[in-house]
Amino acid sequence: MPFAVTAAVVGDENVTVTPGEEIGQMDNQTADMTIAAYIGQDENLTRLAEAITMAGLYDTLNSGGPYTVFAPSDDAFNALGNDTVNQLMIDTANLTMVLQYHVVEGEYTSENLTSMAGNQTGNQTGNQTGNQTEGGILEIFSGLLGMGNETGNMTTLTTLAGEELNVSATDGEVMVENATVTMADINTTNGVIHIIDQVLVPASVNLTAAENQTTMQVETPAETPTGPMGETPTTTMAENQSGLVGVVQ
């Protein structure tokens, strides 16, 4: 007897899918929502929704496009640590750069990305093969380094931040830099969303700088040198000052 499984809640409605159907491809259940609207109502993207509002990008993702957004989940933000996330939220310039690094102009489904990655890798392989002689030294080194068995395909996309993202597809799994797409092809009125499990950070942004500076400021005063007899300089100075006061009196 056929059956269905309730898999998710979109807005205020329960969405049912048949076994084997991916949530991101559920008959375009989100096709009447913008990118910003979908992110704003997804309970797993609350930190991303907050960041978009803080950076003033809501209107862009609500009316512009079409865009492809690689959306970090709440777990992805949590992995950065609260201190880092809080610092990022109040640094509008870096926050905007980080968010724009997750957005690409144009609409790229997982099928598009896989196809693009395969074509680009195929062309690169063909060009490299044509330039190498059989049994050449490059082939020998490739064999020694285990490069001959690589099956991953990769393409490059330019983000709104002006920096590039490497997108790879291997055995049906799509990765953006080191992040894995955990839910693909969420269709909206102005583009497509792919949820990923890591926050992508462009090379121009250093999220750890604030934490390191804070640590140095806390640790440095705690290291107080001791005197030759085990007395701290503070104690010695206090005793000397007391002696001088007695002499003057």
C-alpha positions as CSV (number, residue, x, y, z in Angstrom):
1,M,0.0,0.0,0.0
2,P,1.5,3.4,-1.0
3,F,2.5,5.7,1.9
4,A,4.0,9.1,2.5
5,V,6.2,10.5,5.2
6,T,6.0,14.0,6.7
7,A,9.5,15.3,6.2
8,A,9.5,19.0,6.9
9,V,7.5,22.1,7.7
10,V,7.6,25.0,5.3
11,G,6.0,28.1,6.7
12,D,2.9,27.0,8.5
13,E,2.2,24.0,6.3
14,N,3.3,20.4,6.7
15,V,5.1,19.1,3.6
16,T,4.9,15.4,2.8
17,V,7.2,13.5,0.5
18,T,7.3,10.0,-0.8
19,P,10.2,7.8,0.2
20,G,13.3,8.6,-1.8
21,E,12.3,12.2,-2.6
22,E,14.7,14.9,-1.6
23,I,13.3,17.7,0.6
24,G,15.0,20.4,-1.6
25,Q,13.2,19.2,-4.7
26,M,9.6,18.9,-3.2
27,D,7.5,20.0,-6.2
28,N,8.8,23.6,-5.8
29,Q,7.0,24.1,-2.5
30,T,9.0,27.2,-1.9
31,A,8.7,28.6,-5.4
32,D,6.4,31.4,-4.2
33,M,8.9,32.7,-1.7
34,T,12.0,34.9,-2.2
35,I,15.5,33.8,-1.0
36,A,15.3,36.2,1.9
37,A,11.8,35.1,2.9
38,Y,12.7,31.4,2.8
39,I,15.9,32.0,5.0
40,G,13.8,34.1,7.4
41,Q,11.3,31.3,8.1
42,D,13.7,28.3,8.1
43,E,14.3,27.2,11.7
44,N,17.7,25.8,10.8
45,L,18.9,29.1,9.3
46,T,18.2,31.6,12.1
47,R,21.8,32.8,12.5
48,L,22.1,33.4,8.7
49,A,18.8,35.3,8.8
50,E,20.1,37.5,11.6
51,A,23.4,38.1,9.8
52,I,21.6,39.1,6.6
53,T,19.5,41.7,8.5
54,M,22.6,43.0,10.4
55,A,24.5,43.5,7.1
56,G,21.5,45.2,5.4
57,L,21.3,42.5,2.6
58,Y,17.7,41.5,3.2
59,D,16.4,43.8,0.4
60,T,19.0,42.5,-2.1
61,L,18.1,38.9,-1.5
62,N,14.4,39.7,-1.4
63,S,14.1,41.5,-4.7
64,G,17.3,41.1,-6.7
65,G,18.6,38.1,-8.6
66,P,18.5,35.6,-9.8
67,Y,21.1,34.4,-7.3
68,T,22.5,31.1,-6.1
69,V,23.0,31.1,-2.3
70,F,25.1,28.6,-0.4
71,A,23.4,29.0,3.0
72,P,25.3,27.9,6.2
73,S,23.1,26.2,8.7
74,D,22.9,27.2,12.4
75,D,25.3,24.3,13.2
76,A,27.8,25.7,10.7
77,F,27.7,29.1,12.6
78,N,27.9,27.4,16.0
79,A,31.0,25.6,14.9
80,L,32.8,29.0,14.7
81,G,32.2,29.6,18.4
82,N,30.0,32.3,20.0
83,D,32.8,34.8,20.5
84,T,33.7,34.7,16.8
85,V,30.1,34.9,15.6
86,N,29.4,37.8,18.0
87,Q,32.4,39.7,16.9
88,L,31.5,39.1,13.2
89,M,27.9,40.3,13.8
90,I,29.1,43.7,15.0
91,D,31.7,44.1,12.3
92,T,29.5,45.2,9.4
93,A,32.3,45.4,6.8
94,N,33.6,41.8,7.4
95,L,30.0,40.5,7.9
96,T,29.0,41.9,4.5
97,M,32.1,40.4,2.8
98,V,31.5,37.0,4.4
99,L,27.8,36.9,3.4
100,Q,28.5,38.1,-0.2
101,Y,31.1,35.3,-0.4
102,H,28.1,32.9,-0.2
103,V,26.2,34.4,-3.1
104,V,26.7,34.0,-6.8
105,E,24.8,35.8,-9.6
106,G,22.7,33.4,-11.7
107,E,20.8,30.3,-10.8
108,Y,22.8,27.1,-10.5
109,T,21.1,23.9,-9.5
110,S,23.0,20.9,-8.2
111,E,22.7,19.3,-11.7
112,N,24.1,22.4,-13.3
113,L,27.1,22.5,-10.9
114,T,27.8,18.8,-11.4
115,S,27.7,19.2,-15.2
116,M,29.9,22.3,-15.1
117,A,32.5,20.6,-12.9
118,G,32.6,17.5,-15.1
119,N,33.1,19.5,-18.2
120,Q,35.8,21.7,-16.8
121,T,37.7,18.8,-15.4
122,G,37.4,16.9,-18.6
123,N,38.9,19.8,-20.6
124,Q,41.8,20.2,-18.1
125,T,42.5,16.5,-18.2
126,G,42.6,16.5,-22.0
127,N,44.9,19.5,-22.1
128,Q,47.3,18.0,-19.6
129,T,47.3,14.6,-21.3
130,G,48.2,16.3,-24.6
131,N,51.1,18.0,-23.1
132,Q,52.6,15.0,-21.4
133,T,54.5,12.2,-23.1
134,E,53.7,8.6,-22.1
135,G,55.8,7.6,-19.2
136,G,57.0,11.2,-18.6
137,I,58.3,12.4,-15.3
138,L,55.0,14.2,-14.4
139,E,53.1,10.9,-14.8
140,I,55.7,9.2,-12.5
141,F,55.3,11.8,-9.8
142,S,51.5,11.6,-10.1
143,G,51.6,7.9,-9.5
144,L,53.9,8.2,-6.5
145,L,51.7,10.9,-4.9
146,G,48.5,8.9,-5.5
147,M,47.1,11.6,-7.9
148,G,46.2,9.1,-10.6
149,N,43.1,7.9,-8.8
150,E,41.4,11.2,-8.3
151,T,37.8,11.2,-9.5
152,G,36.6,14.6,-8.3
153,N,35.4,17.3,-10.7
154,M,35.6,21.0,-10.0
155,T,34.5,24.3,-11.4
156,T,34.9,27.9,-10.2
157,L,32.2,30.5,-9.5
158,T,32.6,34.3,-8.9
159,T,30.8,35.6,-5.8
160,L,29.3,39.0,-5.0
161,A,32.3,39.5,-2.8
162,G,34.5,39.5,-6.0
163,E,36.3,36.3,-4.9
164,E,36.0,32.9,-6.4
165,L,34.6,29.7,-5.0
166,N,35.7,26.2,-6.0
167,V,32.8,23.9,-6.4
168,S,33.4,20.2,-6.8
169,A,31.2,17.2,-7.5
170,T,32.3,13.6,-6.6
171,D,30.0,10.6,-6.6
172,G,26.9,12.7,-6.5
173,E,28.2,14.9,-3.5
174,V,28.6,18.6,-4.2
175,M,31.1,20.6,-2.1
176,V,31.8,24.3,-2.0
177,E,35.4,24.8,-0.9
178,N,35.5,22.5,2.2
179,A,31.8,22.7,2.9
180,T,29.3,20.0,1.9
181,V,25.9,20.7,0.4
182,T,23.5,19.0,2.8
183,M,20.3,20.1,1.1
184,A,20.2,21.1,-2.5
185,D,17.9,22.9,-4.9
186,I,15.6,24.9,-2.7
187,N,13.8,26.9,-5.4
188,T,12.6,30.4,-4.8
189,T,11.2,33.2,-6.9
190,N,14.6,34.9,-7.3
191,G,17.1,32.0,-7.3
192,V,18.1,28.7,-5.7
193,I,19.4,27.9,-2.2
194,H,21.8,25.1,-1.3
195,I,22.3,24.6,2.5
196,I,25.9,23.8,3.5
197,D,27.6,22.6,6.7
198,Q,30.3,25.2,7.1
199,V,30.6,29.0,7.0
200,L,32.8,30.0,4.0
201,V,35.4,32.7,4.8
202,P,37.2,34.6,2.1
203,A,40.9,35.0,2.3
204,S,40.6,38.8,3.0
205,V,38.7,38.2,6.3
206,N,40.4,37.0,9.5
207,L,37.8,35.8,12.0
208,T,40.4,34.7,14.6
209,A,42.2,38.1,15.0
210,A,39.8,39.4,17.6
211,E,40.0,36.3,19.7
212,N,43.8,36.2,19.7
213,Q,44.0,39.9,20.7
214,T,41.6,39.3,23.6
215,T,43.6,36.3,24.8
216,M,46.9,38.3,24.7
217,Q,45.4,41.1,26.7
218,V,44.1,38.8,29.4
219,E,47.2,36.6,29.7
220,T,50.0,39.3,29.7
221,P,49.2,41.0,33.0
222,A,49.0,37.7,34.8
223,E,52.7,36.9,34.1
224,T,54.3,38.9,36.9
225,P,58.1,38.4,37.3
226,T,59.4,37.6,40.8
227,G,62.4,39.2,42.5
228,P,65.6,37.4,43.4
229,M,64.3,36.4,46.9
230,G,60.9,35.3,45.6
231,E,59.4,38.7,46.3
232,T,57.4,40.4,43.6
233,P,58.4,43.8,42.4
234,T,55.1,45.2,43.7
235,T,55.8,44.1,47.2
236,T,59.4,45.5,47.1
237,M,58.2,48.8,45.8
238,A,55.6,49.1,48.5
239,E,58.1,48.4,51.3
240,N,60.6,50.9,49.8
241,Q,57.9,53.6,49.7
242,S,57.0,52.9,53.3
243,G,60.6,53.3,54.3
244,L,61.0,56.6,52.5
245,V,57.9,58.0,54.1
246,G,59.3,57.1,57.5
247,V,62.6,58.9,56.7
248,V,60.9,62.1,55.6
249,Q,58.7,62.2,58.7
